[in-house]
Amino acid sequence: MSIAAPKARPGRGLPVDDIADVLSAPARRG
């Protein structure tokens, strides 16, 4: 679960992490 890695970094807190999550979530489901 590489998605948990970026989320564990509160130092960045960039919206890019959220976008990557949303893009990765549907990509894995499909």
Long-range contacts (C-beta under 8 A, 24 or more apart in sequence): none
